[in-house]
Amino acid sequence: MKVLVTGASGFLGGHLVEELVRRGYSVRALVRKTSRTDLLRELGVELAFGDITQPETLGPAVKGVDAVVHLAAYYTFFGKKELYELVNVRGTEWVARASLKAGVRRFIYCSSTEAIGPVKNPPADESTPPNPQFEYGRSKLRAENVVKGLEREGLQYTIIRPSGIYGPRNVDDVAYWFITSYANGGLASLVKVGSGNNLVQFAHVKDVVQGFLLALEKDAAAGNTYIISEDRWYTYNEVYSILHELTGRGPPRLSLPPWAAKALLLPLELYDTLTREGNIMHRRALVDSVTVDRAYSVKKAKRELGYSPRYTLKTGLQETIQWYRENGYVK
């Protein structure tokens, strides 16, 4: 089977392409001319230069492939609304329509549990009414609806909703900022917001890769949506305890009510805005994020796909922190 992967030069994309190659798939990677392609070239995959926001570049990329795994996205929680629409919604539609036109057999779309958002009665599942908290999640939900709408034109899709992905080589997202802040004695190791009893859920990148491969290999996955994550969730206090055990830092002794935490973060947010560092740990919206529950059930993926997550948060964080240490991200 020949597979096109968009977003192949990213964190998840690199891990997915590695496993596809290891399993004997023929892989083509859609990359921009500015993308880092060292790993892809080392793996020997075919490179197709294009951009999901430039639909005229997509025809050659999808030609002759059996399946498309669409990972490329505008992934930030504090971005521009027009870019969420252009990249995450319109870009997804253009990739899906190009796939249809080329006769691609399967289309696997990477959404996010952020399309569901905070959960009032944990855990949420695939049938839970969505209530995304951030524009990123709202754009992912709109893109899901675009993909589902193309089923009547013949698109055989599967939607995968991973929760917060972490693991080795992850160097620029929420999990990265949180783990490295904690391990380096930063704000995350000193202060917690509220009681710490709200729920959060993570997914090791290799477990997420497993979910995508199962969706790709099982025809019964067509027309379905699956949550992919570890098969349990944690309170923030439990996460702090695991990080304390692995790093020797913390756990946080200072607990702030939400209003005080927002006041503390205001100057840091101004600094972050000016420097464009992109550190979510310095954003007041973080307070709203950690004082709600994010807990999701993977029962459907286990039942229908045979999905079986291999990593607990402790084993996954141990591996990830070791990689950060070896590569200079943790002191």
TAFENFEN-V917265 format. One record per run of one state. SS is the DSSP state (@ for helix, = for strand, . for the rest). FROM is the first residue (numbers start at 1). LEN is the number of residues. Records with the same first field share a line. If there is no record, write none. Layout:
BEGIN
SS: FROM-LEN ; FROM-LEN
END
This chain:
BEGIN
.: 1-1 ; 7-4 ; 23-3 ; 32-6 ; 44-2 ; 50-5 ; 63-4 ; 71-10 ; 103-3 ; 111-2 ; 116-1 ; 118-6 ; 125-6 ; 132-3 ; 154-3 ; 163-1 ; 167-7 ; 184-3 ; 194-5 ; 201-1 ; 218-1 ; 222-2 ; 229-5 ; 248-6 ; 257-1 ; 276-4 ; 283-2 ; 291-5 ; 297-2 ; 306-7 ; 327-5
=: 2-5 ; 26-6 ; 46-4 ; 67-4 ; 106-5 ; 117-1 ; 124-1 ; 131-1 ; 157-6 ; 164-3 ; 191-3 ; 199-2 ; 202-3 ; 224-5 ; 234-2 ; 254-3 ; 296-1
@: 11-12 ; 38-6 ; 55-8 ; 81-22 ; 113-3 ; 135-19 ; 174-10 ; 187-4 ; 205-13 ; 219-3 ; 236-12 ; 258-18 ; 280-3 ; 285-6 ; 299-7 ; 313-14
END
